[in-house]
Amino acid sequence: MMEIPTYGELLKLTWFLVWRHVVILMFVSMTIGWAVPVIFNSTIPEDSQYILEICIYSVLFLGITPFILKTLFQKQFQGFQVIFQRDTEPASPSASS
């Protein structure tokens, strides 16, 4: 049976994820937002800014978020640790009835 985390533990986990996402998103946005105009030596048209934002969010969620979640399972929080447990056997249809 899985133990349900307390409200305080949930807040710690939320803070862990949110501040890392905000800091990394700011870094990625500033880096790409600065680099693209410098590389192409021009300003970015408004239509292309939307595409650029989609690219930034794709990098964040497909590339960086898995890394952040991996570190979540390695971090020792005060009083608890997050553990990932995989079911080793597939659930049989007769066992769930």
C-alpha positions as CSV (number, residue, x, y, z in Angstrom):
1,M,0.0,0.0,0.0
2,M,1.3,3.5,-0.9
3,E,1.8,6.0,1.8
4,I,0.1,9.3,1.1
5,P,2.5,12.3,1.5
6,T,1.6,15.1,4.0
7,Y,0.6,18.5,2.8
8,G,4.0,19.9,3.9
9,E,5.8,17.2,1.9
10,L,3.7,18.0,-1.1
11,L,4.6,21.7,-0.8
12,K,8.3,20.8,-0.6
13,L,8.0,18.7,-3.8
14,T,6.0,21.5,-5.5
15,W,8.7,24.1,-4.6
16,F,11.4,21.7,-5.8
17,L,9.8,21.4,-9.3
18,V,8.6,25.0,-9.7
19,W,11.7,26.9,-8.8
20,R,13.9,24.7,-11.0
21,H,11.5,25.1,-14.0
22,V,11.3,28.8,-13.6
23,V,15.0,29.3,-13.3
24,I,15.8,27.0,-16.2
25,L,13.0,28.4,-18.4
26,M,14.3,31.9,-17.8
27,F,17.9,30.8,-18.7
28,V,16.8,28.9,-21.8
29,S,14.5,31.8,-22.9
30,M,17.1,34.4,-22.4
31,T,19.8,32.3,-24.1
32,I,17.8,31.4,-27.2
33,G,16.1,34.9,-27.3
34,W,19.5,36.6,-27.3
35,A,21.3,34.1,-29.5
36,V,18.9,33.9,-32.4
37,P,18.9,37.7,-33.3
38,V,22.7,37.8,-32.8
39,I,23.3,34.8,-35.0
40,F,21.0,35.9,-37.8
41,N,21.9,39.6,-37.3
42,S,18.3,40.8,-37.3
43,T,15.2,41.2,-35.2
44,I,12.7,38.4,-35.0
45,P,9.4,38.9,-36.7
46,E,6.3,38.5,-34.5
47,D,5.2,35.4,-36.4
48,S,8.6,33.8,-35.8
49,Q,8.5,34.7,-32.1
50,Y,5.6,32.2,-31.6
51,I,7.6,29.5,-33.3
52,L,10.6,30.3,-31.1
53,E,8.5,30.1,-28.0
54,I,7.2,26.7,-29.0
55,C,10.7,25.6,-29.5
56,I,11.8,26.9,-26.1
57,Y,8.9,25.1,-24.4
58,S,9.6,21.9,-26.3
59,V,13.2,22.0,-25.2
60,L,12.1,22.6,-21.6
61,F,9.5,19.9,-21.4
62,L,11.0,17.2,-23.6
63,G,14.7,17.7,-22.7
64,I,15.0,19.4,-19.3
65,T,11.9,18.2,-17.4
66,P,13.0,14.6,-17.5
67,F,16.4,15.6,-16.1
68,I,14.7,17.6,-13.3
69,L,12.4,14.7,-12.4
70,K,15.5,12.4,-12.3
71,T,17.1,14.6,-9.7
72,L,13.9,14.6,-7.7
73,F,14.4,10.9,-7.0
74,Q,18.0,11.4,-6.0
75,K,17.4,14.3,-3.6
76,Q,17.2,13.7,0.1
77,F,14.5,16.0,1.5
78,Q,14.3,16.7,5.2
79,G,12.5,13.8,6.7
80,F,11.6,11.9,3.5
81,Q,12.8,10.8,0.1
82,V,10.8,10.2,-3.2
83,I,11.1,6.6,-4.4
84,F,10.1,5.4,-7.8
85,Q,8.8,1.8,-7.7
86,R,7.9,-0.1,-10.9
87,D,5.4,-2.9,-10.9
88,T,7.4,-6.0,-12.0
89,E,4.4,-8.2,-13.0
90,P,1.6,-7.1,-15.3
91,A,-1.8,-7.1,-13.5
92,S,-3.8,-10.1,-14.6
93,P,-7.5,-9.4,-15.5
94,S,-8.7,-12.0,-13.0
95,A,-6.8,-10.3,-10.1
96,S,-8.5,-6.9,-10.7
97,S,-12.0,-8.3,-10.7
